[in-house]
Each structure stands twice: as structure tokens, then as C-alpha cells.
Amino acid sequence: MQTLTLYLPDSLDLDAKEATMLLATRLYEQGKVTLGQAAEMAGYSKRTFMELLGNYGVSVFNLTEEELLNDVQNAARYHC
């Protein structure tokens, strides 16, 4: 894993943990990293990271509308 040094304005009043979480959630939301990678970046277990995503307005289910509709159609097709 790479190390990145960021210089943030003092006016942001962010600690390193919060800045890392913001970056990890955004990268996950954009599909650039997996849930596991984002959790590792942020220093949390997958479960804890998933629970925290809602605090950042990010859904655990990172699917497009089309992907979600396909999943629903597939589920309906195989439902007994």
C-alpha cells in the first residue's frame, strides 16, 4: 500500500483519521476501490466501515440503477 502525505488547511479542522475516512468513502463510492480496500485504508473492519458509510451519505450497495434492476429481474425469475 502506498503512503500519501496531504497538506490540509487548518481551517478544515480534520484529523488524519477523518481525512482518511473521507478519501476512502469517496474512492469506494466511485468504484475505484473495493469495500475491503476502502475499509483497510480507513483502518476499520469491513463491518465497521459498512456501518460508517451511511454517516458519509454513501450506500453499501454500490450498484447503478440498471445493475439493480437486472438483479431484481434475475431474483424474480428464480423465485419459487
Buried (B, 14 or more C-beta within 10 A) or exposed (E): EEEEEEEEEEEEEBEEEEEBBEBBBBBBBEEEBEBEBBBBBBEBEBEEBBEBBEEEEBEEEBEEEEEEEEEEEEEEEEEE
